[in-house]
Amino acid sequence: MMPADKLETLCEVNRRLRAALIRLQPERSSCANIRPQDFSAILDELLRAAECLRTVPAPVQAAVFAEQAADYRRNLESLKRFLPALQVRLLAEKSRLETAQSHVASAAEWADANQKIL
């Protein structure tokens, strides 16, 4: 990958990470809208950025590359703050769904028992 390509890739990674952070915010989406692919996409972007950051940029692009690297760091720090809160939301949603599933199973058992009585 050429240095210009790496700079473009890092810019794209930053755009996608910012979009993911916005899309996963609690006021923008419910937990039901969050898919495993969202986390896979974030991981893919982190791996792409790691590859870009392994090389030294061309001197002409060093300042722009440094700016994008700083932006990437801010995105990582945002993820670091955001992911624990997201985990709490997902665990609460899991608990809510398990409770609802238990209620449905109980209602089905009750209905089945009443059906046998009739």
C-alpha positions as CSV (number, residue, x, y, z in Angstrom):
1,M,0.0,0.0,0.0
2,M,1.4,3.4,-1.0
3,P,1.6,6.1,1.7
4,A,-1.2,8.2,0.0
5,D,-3.4,5.1,0.1
6,K,-2.6,4.7,3.8
7,L,-3.6,8.3,4.5
8,E,-6.8,7.8,2.6
9,T,-7.5,4.5,4.5
10,L,-6.9,6.2,7.8
11,C,-9.2,9.1,6.9
12,E,-11.9,6.5,5.9
13,V,-11.3,4.5,9.1
14,N,-11.9,7.7,11.1
15,R,-15.1,8.5,9.2
16,R,-16.4,5.0,9.8
17,L,-15.5,5.0,13.5
18,R,-17.2,8.3,14.1
19,A,-20.3,7.0,12.2
20,A,-20.3,3.9,14.4
21,L,-20.0,5.9,17.6
22,I,-23.0,8.1,16.5
23,R,-25.1,5.1,15.3
24,L,-24.6,3.2,18.5
25,Q,-25.5,6.0,20.9
26,P,-28.5,5.2,23.2
27,E,-30.5,8.2,22.0
28,R,-30.0,7.1,18.3
29,S,-30.8,3.4,18.6
30,S,-32.3,0.8,20.8
31,C,-30.3,-2.3,21.7
32,A,-32.5,-4.2,19.2
33,N,-30.9,-2.3,16.4
34,I,-27.4,-3.3,17.4
35,R,-26.0,-6.3,15.5
36,P,-22.9,-8.5,16.0
37,Q,-21.8,-7.2,12.6
38,D,-21.5,-3.7,14.1
39,F,-18.8,-4.9,16.4
40,S,-17.1,-6.9,13.6
41,A,-17.0,-3.8,11.5
42,I,-15.4,-1.7,14.3
43,L,-12.8,-4.4,14.7
44,D,-12.1,-4.5,11.0
45,E,-11.6,-0.7,11.0
46,L,-9.2,-0.9,14.0
47,L,-7.2,-3.6,12.2
48,R,-7.1,-1.5,9.0
49,A,-5.9,1.5,11.0
50,A,-3.2,-0.5,12.7
51,E,-1.8,-1.5,9.3
52,C,-1.7,2.1,8.3
53,L,0.0,3.3,11.4
54,R,2.8,0.7,11.0
55,T,4.4,2.7,8.2
56,V,6.1,6.1,8.3
57,P,4.3,8.6,6.1
58,A,6.0,10.5,3.3
59,P,7.5,13.8,4.5
60,V,5.1,15.8,2.3
61,Q,2.1,14.1,4.1
62,A,3.5,13.9,7.6
63,A,1.4,16.8,9.0
64,V,-1.8,15.5,7.5
65,F,-1.0,12.0,8.6
66,A,-0.2,13.2,12.1
67,E,-3.6,15.0,12.2
68,Q,-5.4,11.8,11.1
69,A,-3.5,9.8,13.6
70,A,-4.5,12.2,16.4
71,D,-8.1,12.0,15.1
72,Y,-7.9,8.2,15.3
73,R,-6.6,8.4,18.8
74,R,-9.6,10.6,19.8
75,N,-11.9,8.0,18.2
76,L,-10.2,5.2,20.2
77,E,-10.6,7.2,23.4
78,S,-14.3,7.7,22.6
79,L,-14.7,4.0,22.1
80,K,-12.9,3.3,25.4
81,R,-15.4,5.5,27.2
82,F,-18.4,4.3,25.2
83,L,-18.1,0.5,25.1
84,P,-18.5,-0.1,28.9
85,A,-21.8,1.8,28.9
86,L,-22.9,-0.1,25.8
87,Q,-22.1,-3.4,27.5
88,V,-24.3,-2.4,30.4
89,R,-27.2,-1.5,28.0
90,L,-26.8,-4.8,26.2
91,L,-26.7,-6.8,29.5
92,A,-29.8,-5.0,30.7
93,E,-31.6,-5.8,27.4
94,K,-30.5,-9.4,27.6
95,S,-32.0,-9.7,31.1
96,R,-35.2,-8.0,29.9
97,L,-35.5,-10.5,27.0
98,E,-34.8,-13.5,29.3
99,T,-37.5,-12.3,31.7
100,A,-40.0,-11.9,28.8
101,Q,-39.1,-15.3,27.5
102,S,-39.7,-16.8,30.9
103,H,-43.1,-15.1,31.1
104,V,-44.0,-16.4,27.7
105,A,-43.0,-19.9,28.6
106,S,-45.0,-19.7,31.8
107,A,-48.0,-18.5,29.9
108,A,-47.7,-21.3,27.4
109,E,-47.5,-23.8,30.2
110,W,-50.6,-22.3,31.8
111,A,-52.5,-22.3,28.5
112,D,-51.5,-25.9,27.8
113,A,-52.6,-27.0,31.3
114,N,-55.9,-25.2,30.9
115,Q,-56.4,-26.7,27.5
116,K,-56.1,-30.2,29.0
117,I,-58.6,-29.4,31.7
118,L,-61.2,-28.3,29.1
